[in-house]
């Protein structure tokens, strides 16, 4: 199963704010992590925070288990990202302790360059849907 990912984060190399996974079969996961509003980069405050929408608020320690539960529906997964940091955040959140990770089906990662359209730019869920629609040939 191809699963498309998009993340929003607090500027270059900044803290993860939200992660969305959108599967080719239509299933979706959309989570937001708590962030100190005083520490939000001005561009992110203006362009990302107002459009987050109805993401499920989860603690940093809960996100790995959200990912695990979402992926457990599939025998194999190809994660498709349009930016390397999205794959990096995904991989970081698979690790829950020294030498310990959440379970996933066999997993490959593909990073593509694209100009996918998004119904709500800088909203991770809409951006992941846009990547899926572009790759799968559906209308945005």
OpenMM code with the backbone's topology and positions (N, CA, C; nanometers):
from openmm import Vec3, app, unit

residues = "UNK UNK UNK UNK UNK UNK UNK UNK UNK UNK UNK UNK UNK UNK UNK UNK UNK UNK UNK UNK UNK UNK UNK UNK UNK UNK UNK UNK UNK UNK UNK UNK UNK UNK UNK UNK UNK UNK UNK UNK UNK UNK UNK UNK UNK UNK UNK UNK UNK UNK UNK UNK UNK UNK UNK UNK UNK UNK UNK UNK UNK UNK UNK UNK UNK UNK UNK UNK UNK UNK UNK UNK UNK UNK UNK UNK UNK UNK UNK UNK UNK UNK UNK UNK UNK UNK UNK UNK UNK UNK UNK UNK UNK UNK UNK UNK UNK UNK UNK UNK UNK UNK UNK UNK UNK UNK UNK UNK UNK UNK UNK UNK UNK UNK UNK UNK UNK UNK UNK UNK UNK UNK UNK UNK UNK UNK UNK UNK UNK UNK UNK UNK UNK UNK UNK UNK UNK UNK UNK UNK".split()
positions = [
    Vec3(0.0847, -0.1176, 0.0000),
    Vec3(0.0000, 0.0000, 0.0000),
    Vec3(0.0892, 0.1237, 0.0000),
    Vec3(0.0610, 0.2163, -0.0880),
    Vec3(0.1317, 0.3441, -0.0830),
    Vec3(0.0633, 0.4341, 0.0195),
    Vec3(0.1448, 0.4946, 0.1040),
    Vec3(0.0973, 0.5887, 0.2053),
    Vec3(0.1730, 0.7186, 0.1838),
    Vec3(0.0993, 0.8253, 0.1661),
    Vec3(0.1568, 0.9558, 0.1348),
    Vec3(0.1649, 1.0373, 0.2637),
    Vec3(0.2779, 1.1044, 0.2820),
    Vec3(0.3025, 1.1767, 0.4058),
    Vec3(0.3310, 1.3229, 0.3772),
    Vec3(0.2840, 1.4065, 0.4669),
    Vec3(0.3271, 1.5452, 0.4713),
    Vec3(0.3365, 1.5862, 0.6169),
    Vec3(0.4349, 1.6697, 0.6457),
    Vec3(0.4554, 1.7227, 0.7806),
    Vec3(0.4689, 1.8736, 0.7736),
    Vec3(0.4288, 1.9371, 0.8782),
    Vec3(0.4562, 2.0792, 0.8970),
    Vec3(0.5464, 2.0891, 1.0181),
    Vec3(0.6443, 2.1773, 1.0105),
    Vec3(0.7392, 2.1909, 1.1200),
    Vec3(0.7771, 2.3372, 1.1351),
    Vec3(0.8354, 2.3688, 1.2476),
    Vec3(0.8618, 2.5064, 1.2865),
    Vec3(0.9892, 2.5591, 1.2206),
    Vec3(0.9779, 2.5910, 1.0931),
    Vec3(1.0860, 2.6478, 1.0149),
    Vec3(1.1946, 2.5436, 0.9878),
    Vec3(1.3020, 2.5843, 0.9268),
    Vec3(1.4117, 2.4960, 0.8876),
    Vec3(1.4691, 2.4238, 1.0091),
    Vec3(1.4682, 2.2894, 1.0023),
    Vec3(1.5193, 2.2024, 1.1095),
    Vec3(1.4448, 2.2194, 1.2411),
    Vec3(1.3255, 2.2762, 1.2359),
    Vec3(1.2482, 2.3025, 1.3571),
    Vec3(1.1664, 2.1840, 1.4031),
    Vec3(1.0983, 2.2044, 1.5135),
    Vec3(1.0155, 2.1039, 1.5796),
    Vec3(0.8968, 2.0643, 1.4918),
    Vec3(0.8621, 1.9354, 1.4954),
    Vec3(0.7449, 1.8861, 1.4239),
    Vec3(0.6190, 1.9470, 1.4833),
    Vec3(0.5311, 1.9947, 1.3964),
    Vec3(0.4031, 2.0522, 1.4390),
    Vec3(0.2890, 1.9568, 1.4070),
    Vec3(0.2864, 1.9041, 1.2842),
    Vec3(0.1794, 1.8117, 1.2460),
    Vec3(0.2298, 1.7126, 1.1427),
    Vec3(0.1644, 1.5964, 1.1413),
    Vec3(0.1963, 1.4900, 1.0465),
    Vec3(0.0659, 1.4306, 0.9953),
    Vec3(0.0611, 1.4121, 0.8638),
    Vec3(-0.0543, 1.3463, 0.8025),
    Vec3(-0.0070, 1.2289, 0.7189),
    Vec3(-0.0788, 1.1185, 0.7305),
    Vec3(-0.0583, 1.0011, 0.6468),
    Vec3(-0.1891, 0.9766, 0.5726),
    Vec3(-0.1814, 0.9653, 0.4409),
    Vec3(-0.2989, 0.9407, 0.3576),
    Vec3(-0.2675, 0.8194, 0.2716),
    Vec3(-0.3417, 0.7131, 0.2921),
    Vec3(-0.3188, 0.5898, 0.2171),
    Vec3(-0.3898, 0.5945, 0.0826),
    Vec3(-0.3370, 0.5173, -0.0076),
    Vec3(-0.3955, 0.5058, -0.1408),
    Vec3(-0.5408, 0.4600, -0.1340),
    Vec3(-0.5768, 0.3821, -0.0311),
    Vec3(-0.7140, 0.3328, -0.0170),
    Vec3(-0.8076, 0.4334, 0.0496),
    Vec3(-0.7575, 0.5521, 0.0841),
    Vec3(-0.8420, 0.6569, 0.1398),
    Vec3(-0.8335, 0.6748, 0.2908),
    Vec3(-0.7742, 0.5804, 0.3639),
    Vec3(-0.7600, 0.5973, 0.5092),
    Vec3(-0.6653, 0.7126, 0.5379),
    Vec3(-0.6916, 0.7826, 0.6493),
    Vec3(-0.6115, 0.8994, 0.6842),
    Vec3(-0.5799, 0.9033, 0.8330),
    Vec3(-0.4631, 0.9578, 0.8636),
    Vec3(-0.4227, 0.9882, 1.0005),
    Vec3(-0.3707, 1.1313, 0.9978),
    Vec3(-0.4169, 1.2134, 1.0914),
    Vec3(-0.3725, 1.3532, 1.0951),
    Vec3(-0.3556, 1.3934, 1.2407),
    Vec3(-0.2315, 1.4183, 1.2819),
    Vec3(-0.2012, 1.4484, 1.4215),
    Vec3(-0.1229, 1.5784, 1.4336),
    Vec3(-0.1486, 1.6473, 1.5428),
    Vec3(-0.0765, 1.7692, 1.5778),
    Vec3(-0.0087, 1.7483, 1.7121),
    Vec3(0.1121, 1.8003, 1.7235),
    Vec3(0.1859, 1.7954, 1.8491),
    Vec3(0.1791, 1.9312, 1.9171),
    Vec3(0.1843, 1.9330, 2.0497),
    Vec3(0.1847, 2.0621, 2.1192),
    Vec3(0.3116, 2.1407, 2.0855),
    Vec3(0.2978, 2.2700, 2.0722),
    Vec3(0.4124, 2.3562, 2.0462),
    Vec3(0.3919, 2.4859, 2.1227),
    Vec3(0.4988, 2.5378, 2.1777),
    Vec3(0.4949, 2.6645, 2.2508),
    Vec3(0.4716, 2.7763, 2.1503),
    Vec3(0.3565, 2.8416, 2.1558),
    Vec3(0.3223, 2.9449, 2.0578),
    Vec3(0.4222, 3.0602, 2.0575),
    Vec3(0.4868, 3.0851, 2.1693),
    Vec3(0.5864, 3.1929, 2.1762),
    Vec3(0.7115, 3.1574, 2.0960),
    Vec3(0.7336, 3.0283, 2.0714),
    Vec3(0.8535, 2.9849, 2.0003),
    Vec3(0.8295, 2.9633, 1.8508),
    Vec3(0.7074, 2.9869, 1.8043),
    Vec3(0.6744, 2.9622, 1.6639),
    Vec3(0.7373, 3.0704, 1.5761),
    Vec3(0.8046, 3.0241, 1.4720),
    Vec3(0.8660, 3.1149, 1.3748),
    Vec3(0.7564, 3.2028, 1.3127),
    Vec3(0.7835, 3.3307, 1.2876),
    Vec3(0.6797, 3.4204, 1.2328),
    Vec3(0.6151, 3.3691, 1.1043),
    Vec3(0.6930, 3.3130, 1.0107),
    Vec3(0.6342, 3.2616, 0.8877),
    Vec3(0.5378, 3.1473, 0.9187),
    Vec3(0.5755, 3.0590, 1.0089),
    Vec3(0.4913, 2.9455, 1.0474),
    Vec3(0.3647, 2.9960, 1.1172),
    Vec3(0.3803, 3.0951, 1.2035),
    Vec3(0.2638, 3.1527, 1.2734),
    Vec3(0.1638, 3.2102, 1.1744),
    Vec3(0.2129, 3.2681, 1.0670),
    Vec3(0.1253, 3.3321, 0.9685),
    Vec3(0.0678, 3.2341, 0.8665),
    Vec3(0.1456, 3.1316, 0.8288),
    Vec3(0.1065, 3.0461, 0.7167),
    Vec3(0.0644, 2.9041, 0.7522),
    Vec3(0.1091, 2.8521, 0.8657),
    Vec3(0.0800, 2.7132, 0.9014),
    Vec3(-0.0241, 2.7056, 1.0131),
    Vec3(0.0014, 2.7749, 1.1216),
    Vec3(-0.0852, 2.7618, 1.2392),
    Vec3(-0.2321, 2.7944, 1.2104),
    Vec3(-0.2636, 2.8962, 1.1290),
    Vec3(-0.4055, 2.9261, 1.1044),
    Vec3(-0.4795, 2.8193, 1.0243),
    Vec3(-0.4066, 2.7297, 0.9552),
    Vec3(-0.4741, 2.6325, 0.8684),
    Vec3(-0.4610, 2.4886, 0.9159),
    Vec3(-0.4153, 2.4683, 1.0392),
    Vec3(-0.3988, 2.3305, 1.0879),
    Vec3(-0.5311, 2.2557, 1.0866),
    Vec3(-0.6383, 2.3180, 1.1248),
    Vec3(-0.7686, 2.2528, 1.1191),
    Vec3(-0.7897, 2.1524, 1.2302),
    Vec3(-0.8557, 2.0418, 1.1982),
    Vec3(-0.9001, 1.9440, 1.2977),
    Vec3(-0.8047, 1.8272, 1.3150),
    Vec3(-0.6800, 1.8559, 1.3373),
    Vec3(-0.5835, 1.7491, 1.3635),
    Vec3(-0.6070, 1.6950, 1.5040),
    Vec3(-0.5808, 1.5673, 1.5218),
    Vec3(-0.5890, 1.5059, 1.6543),
    Vec3(-0.4672, 1.5491, 1.7343),
    Vec3(-0.4893, 1.6137, 1.8473),
    Vec3(-0.3786, 1.6577, 1.9327),
    Vec3(-0.3244, 1.5367, 2.0068),
    Vec3(-0.1946, 1.5101, 1.9914),
    Vec3(-0.1303, 1.3978, 2.0592),
    Vec3(-0.0010, 1.4458, 2.1234),
    Vec3(0.0360, 1.3796, 2.2308),
    Vec3(0.1649, 1.4069, 2.2938),
    Vec3(0.2753, 1.3496, 2.2067),
    Vec3(0.3920, 1.4053, 2.2211),
    Vec3(0.5098, 1.3586, 2.1478),
    Vec3(0.5292, 1.2077, 2.1633),
    Vec3(0.5036, 1.1563, 2.2820),
    Vec3(0.5225, 1.0135, 2.3095),
    Vec3(0.4100, 0.9267, 2.2530),
    Vec3(0.2991, 0.9868, 2.2126),
    Vec3(0.1860, 0.9117, 2.1572),
    Vec3(0.1938, 0.8948, 2.0060),
    Vec3(0.2617, 0.9866, 1.9387),
    Vec3(0.2642, 0.9825, 1.7924),
    Vec3(0.3183, 0.8499, 1.7372),
    Vec3(0.4234, 0.7920, 1.7937),
    Vec3(0.4685, 0.6631, 1.7394),
    Vec3(0.3592, 0.5562, 1.7380),
    Vec3(0.2752, 0.5561, 1.8387),
    Vec3(0.1706, 0.4545, 1.8479),
    Vec3(0.0537, 0.4849, 1.7542),
    Vec3(0.0317, 0.6117, 1.7231),
    Vec3(-0.0656, 0.6490, 1.6201),
    Vec3(-0.0182, 0.5975, 1.4840),
    Vec3(0.1104, 0.6164, 1.4552),
    Vec3(0.1685, 0.5682, 1.3301),
    Vec3(0.1582, 0.4158, 1.3230),
    Vec3(0.1974, 0.3490, 1.4313),
    Vec3(0.1932, 0.2023, 1.4364),
    Vec3(0.0515, 0.1510, 1.4104),
    Vec3(-0.0467, 0.2094, 1.4762),
    Vec3(-0.1856, 0.1654, 1.4592),
    Vec3(-0.2326, 0.1874, 1.3157),
    Vec3(-0.1979, 0.3010, 1.2586),
    Vec3(-0.2398, 0.3310, 1.1222),
    Vec3(-0.1800, 0.2312, 1.0235),
    Vec3(-0.0509, 0.2052, 1.0355),
    Vec3(0.0177, 0.1180, 0.9406),
    Vec3(-0.0167, -0.0290, 0.9591),
    Vec3(-0.0682, -0.0660, 1.0750),
    Vec3(-0.0963, -0.2075, 1.1030),
    Vec3(-0.2023, -0.2669, 1.0102),
    Vec3(-0.2768, -0.1846, 0.9398),
    Vec3(-0.3802, -0.2328, 0.8483),
    Vec3(-0.3230, -0.2897, 0.7191),
    Vec3(-0.1917, -0.2720, 0.6974),
    Vec3(-0.1333, -0.3080, 0.5685),
    Vec3(-0.0257, -0.4152, 0.5826),
    Vec3(-0.0134, -0.4989, 0.4779),
    Vec3(0.0897, -0.6031, 0.4775),
    Vec3(0.2271, -0.5453, 0.4463),
    Vec3(0.2323, -0.4487, 0.3551),
    Vec3(0.3554, -0.3776, 0.3218),
    Vec3(0.3188, -0.2316, 0.2972),
    Vec3(0.4165, -0.1441, 0.3148),
    Vec3(0.3921, -0.0008, 0.2968),
    Vec3(0.5075, 0.0600, 0.2185),
    Vec3(0.4715, 0.1427, 0.1206),
    Vec3(0.5677, 0.2326, 0.0577),
    Vec3(0.5260, 0.3728, 0.0988),
    Vec3(0.6093, 0.4356, 0.1792),
    Vec3(0.5839, 0.5725, 0.2232),
    Vec3(0.6327, 0.6654, 0.1138),
    Vec3(0.5470, 0.7557, 0.0682),
    Vec3(0.5822, 0.8492, -0.0383),
    Vec3(0.5801, 0.9899, 0.0194),
    Vec3(0.6956, 1.0560, 0.0119),
    Vec3(0.7104, 1.1924, 0.0627),
    Vec3(0.7578, 1.2819, -0.0510),
    Vec3(0.7273, 1.4103, -0.0383),
    Vec3(0.7785, 1.5041, -0.1378),
    Vec3(0.8899, 1.5923, -0.0812),
    Vec3(0.9297, 1.5651, 0.0425),
    Vec3(1.0365, 1.6418, 0.1045),
    Vec3(1.1108, 1.5512, 0.2020),
    Vec3(1.2436, 1.5533, 0.2026),
    Vec3(1.3201, 1.4634, 0.2893),
    Vec3(1.2880, 1.4763, 0.4381),
    Vec3(1.2589, 1.5958, 0.4859),
    Vec3(1.2272, 1.6107, 0.6286),
    Vec3(1.1026, 1.5322, 0.6679),
    Vec3(1.0075, 1.5156, 0.5766),
    Vec3(0.8880, 1.4381, 0.6087),
    Vec3(0.9259, 1.2935, 0.6408),
    Vec3(1.0133, 1.2359, 0.5590),
    Vec3(1.0604, 1.0993, 0.5845),
    Vec3(1.1444, 1.0943, 0.7117),
    Vec3(1.2243, 1.1967, 0.7346),
    Vec3(1.3069, 1.2015, 0.8558),
    Vec3(1.2203, 1.2021, 0.9812),
    Vec3(1.1196, 1.2887, 0.9846),
    Vec3(1.0309, 1.2923, 1.1013),
    Vec3(0.9605, 1.1591, 1.1201),
    Vec3(0.9114, 1.1003, 1.0118),
    Vec3(0.8452, 0.9711, 1.0194),
    Vec3(0.9376, 0.8684, 1.0840),
    Vec3(1.0604, 0.8585, 1.0351),
    Vec3(1.1555, 0.7604, 1.0885),
    Vec3(1.1899, 0.7891, 1.2342),
    Vec3(1.2083, 0.9157, 1.2685),
    Vec3(1.2389, 0.9503, 1.4076),
    Vec3(1.1276, 0.9057, 1.5016),
    Vec3(1.0029, 0.9156, 1.4566),
    Vec3(0.8905, 0.8802, 1.5431),
    Vec3(0.8614, 0.7308, 1.5458),
    Vec3(0.9340, 0.6517, 1.4675),
    Vec3(0.9238, 0.5066, 1.4811),
    Vec3(1.0040, 0.4571, 1.6006),
    Vec3(1.1011, 0.5353, 1.6434),
    Vec3(1.1914, 0.4966, 1.7517),
    Vec3(1.1347, 0.5466, 1.8843),
    Vec3(1.1167, 0.4536, 1.9800),
    Vec3(1.0556, 0.4922, 2.1077),
    Vec3(1.1499, 0.4773, 2.2268),
    Vec3(1.2708, 0.4319, 2.2024),
    Vec3(1.3689, 0.4184, 2.3095),
    Vec3(1.4963, 0.3586, 2.2545),
    Vec3(1.5988, 0.3518, 2.3363),
    Vec3(1.7246, 0.2929, 2.2898),
    Vec3(1.7041, 0.1491, 2.2427),
    Vec3(1.7235, 0.1261, 2.1147),
    Vec3(1.7076, -0.0072, 2.0581),
    Vec3(1.5643, -0.0557, 2.0496),
    Vec3(1.4666, 0.0346, 2.0665),
    Vec3(1.3252, -0.0045, 2.0672),
    Vec3(1.2494, 0.0820, 1.9660),
    Vec3(1.1672, 0.0166, 1.8858),
    Vec3(1.0851, 0.0878, 1.7872),
    Vec3(0.9458, 0.0286, 1.7840),
    Vec3(0.8513, 0.1036, 1.7306),
    Vec3(0.7169, 0.0490, 1.7117),
    Vec3(0.7200, -0.0476, 1.5942),
    Vec3(0.6222, -0.1366, 1.5912),
    Vec3(0.6120, -0.2334, 1.4826),
    Vec3(0.5543, -0.1662, 1.3589),
    Vec3(0.6069, -0.2051, 1.2450),
    Vec3(0.5510, -0.1625, 1.1168),
    Vec3(0.5536, -0.2819, 1.0241),
    Vec3(0.4700, -0.2800, 0.9232),
    Vec3(0.4860, -0.3809, 0.8187),
    Vec3(0.6171, -0.3524, 0.7447),
    Vec3(0.6636, -0.4439, 0.6601),
    Vec3(0.7803, -0.4122, 0.5790),
    Vec3(0.7577, -0.2780, 0.5084),
    Vec3(0.8609, -0.1939, 0.5110),
    Vec3(0.8444, -0.0532, 0.4756),
    Vec3(0.9554, -0.0072, 0.3827),
    Vec3(0.9179, 0.0613, 0.2756),
    Vec3(1.0140, 0.1302, 0.1902),
    Vec3(0.9732, 0.2771, 0.1864),
    Vec3(1.0702, 0.3611, 0.1547),
    Vec3(1.0448, 0.5052, 0.1500),
    Vec3(1.0858, 0.5568, 0.0132),
    Vec3(0.9984, 0.6359, -0.0461),
    Vec3(1.0236, 0.6981, -0.1754),
    Vec3(1.0088, 0.8489, -0.1575),
    Vec3(1.1085, 0.9232, -0.1996),
    Vec3(1.1007, 1.0689, -0.1936),
    Vec3(1.0983, 1.1200, -0.3363),
    Vec3(0.9919, 1.1922, -0.3681),
    Vec3(0.9727, 1.2442, -0.5034),
    Vec3(0.9783, 1.3969, -0.5004),
    Vec3(1.0046, 1.4532, -0.6131),
    Vec3(0.9917, 1.5987, -0.6283),
    Vec3(0.8630, 1.6209, -0.7054),
    Vec3(0.7767, 1.7040, -0.6509),
    Vec3(0.6506, 1.7271, -0.7210),
    Vec3(0.6008, 1.8687, -0.6968),
    Vec3(0.5023, 1.9018, -0.7706),
    Vec3(0.4320, 2.0290, -0.7541),
    Vec3(0.2843, 1.9988, -0.7342),
    Vec3(0.2557, 1.9125, -0.6377),
    Vec3(0.1173, 1.8723, -0.6129),
    Vec3(0.0355, 1.9915, -0.5656),
    Vec3(-0.0861, 1.9978, -0.6134),
    Vec3(-0.1782, 2.1011, -0.5674),
    Vec3(-0.2394, 2.0583, -0.4358),
    Vec3(-0.2653, 2.1564, -0.3515),
    Vec3(-0.3269, 2.1315, -0.2216),
    Vec3(-0.4468, 2.2235, -0.2061),
    Vec3(-0.5564, 2.1685, -0.1567),
    Vec3(-0.6751, 2.2506, -0.1330),
    Vec3(-0.6483, 2.3550, -0.0253),
    Vec3(-0.5609, 2.3224, 0.0694),
    Vec3(-0.5243, 2.4152, 0.1770),
    Vec3(-0.3717, 2.4049, 0.1953),
    Vec3(-0.2943, 2.4869, 0.1221),
    Vec3(-0.1491, 2.4797, 0.1347),
    Vec3(-0.1023, 2.4985, 0.2788),
    Vec3(-0.0001, 2.4238, 0.3154),
    Vec3(0.0622, 2.4258, 0.4488),
    Vec3(-0.0240, 2.3595, 0.5556),
    Vec3(-0.1266, 2.2865, 0.5138),
    Vec3(-0.2017, 2.1981, 0.6016),
    Vec3(-0.1558, 2.0571, 0.5637),
    Vec3(-0.0938, 1.9866, 0.6576),
    Vec3(-0.0318, 1.8585, 0.6259),
    Vec3(-0.1304, 1.7587, 0.5648),
    Vec3(-0.2540, 1.7549, 0.6148),
    Vec3(-0.3523, 1.6598, 0.5615),
    Vec3(-0.3862, 1.6919, 0.4163),
    Vec3(-0.4152, 1.8166, 0.3876),
    Vec3(-0.4485, 1.8546, 0.2502),
    Vec3(-0.3283, 1.8380, 0.1576),
    Vec3(-0.2090, 1.8680, 0.2086),
    Vec3(-0.0888, 1.8510, 0.1264),
    Vec3(-0.0644, 1.7027, 0.0954),
    Vec3(-0.0826, 1.6146, 0.1944),
    Vec3(-0.0660, 1.4701, 0.1701),
    Vec3(-0.1710, 1.4196, 0.0717),
    Vec3(-0.2925, 1.4690, 0.0828),
    Vec3(-0.3962, 1.4318, -0.0152),
    Vec3(-0.3565, 1.4776, -0.1554),
    Vec3(-0.2993, 1.5970, -0.1640),
    Vec3(-0.2555, 1.6488, -0.2934),
    Vec3(-0.1472, 1.5624, -0.3553),
    Vec3(-0.0539, 1.5152, -0.2735),
    Vec3(0.0512, 1.4259, -0.3235),
    Vec3(-0.0115, 1.2961, -0.3735),
    Vec3(-0.1019, 1.2404, -0.2918),
    Vec3(-0.1704, 1.1168, -0.3349),
    Vec3(-0.2436, 1.1381, -0.4674),
    Vec3(-0.3185, 1.2455, -0.4768),
    Vec3(-0.3963, 1.2694, -0.5972),
    Vec3(-0.3076, 1.2863, -0.7200),
    Vec3(-0.1950, 1.3555, -0.7035),
    Vec3(-0.1035, 1.3747, -0.8141),
    Vec3(-0.0412, 1.2404, -0.8570),
    Vec3(0.0072, 1.1637, -0.7607),
    Vec3(0.0733, 1.0368, -0.7907),
    Vec3(-0.0258, 0.9343, -0.8460),
    Vec3(-0.1449, 0.9318, -0.7893),
    Vec3(-0.2450, 0.8313, -0.8301),
    Vec3(-0.3307, 0.8778, -0.9470),
    Vec3(-0.3105, 1.0012, -0.9938),
    Vec3(-0.3827, 1.0500, -1.1093),
    Vec3(-0.5259, 1.0930, -1.0830),
    Vec3(-0.5542, 1.1307, -0.9585),
    Vec3(-0.6897, 1.1762, -0.9239),
    Vec3(-0.6928, 1.3285, -0.9273),
    Vec3(-0.8107, 1.3841, -0.9365),
    Vec3(-0.8258, 1.5297, -0.9282),
    Vec3(-0.8023, 1.5765, -0.7880),
    Vec3(-0.7446, 1.6941, -0.7734),
    Vec3(-0.7159, 1.7488, -0.6404),
    Vec3(-0.8394, 1.7912, -0.5667),
] * unit.nanometer
topology = app.Topology()
chain = topology.addChain("A")
for resn in residues:
    res = topology.addResidue(resn, chain)
    for name in ("N", "CA", "C"):
        topology.addAtom(name, app.Element.getBySymbol(name[0]), res)
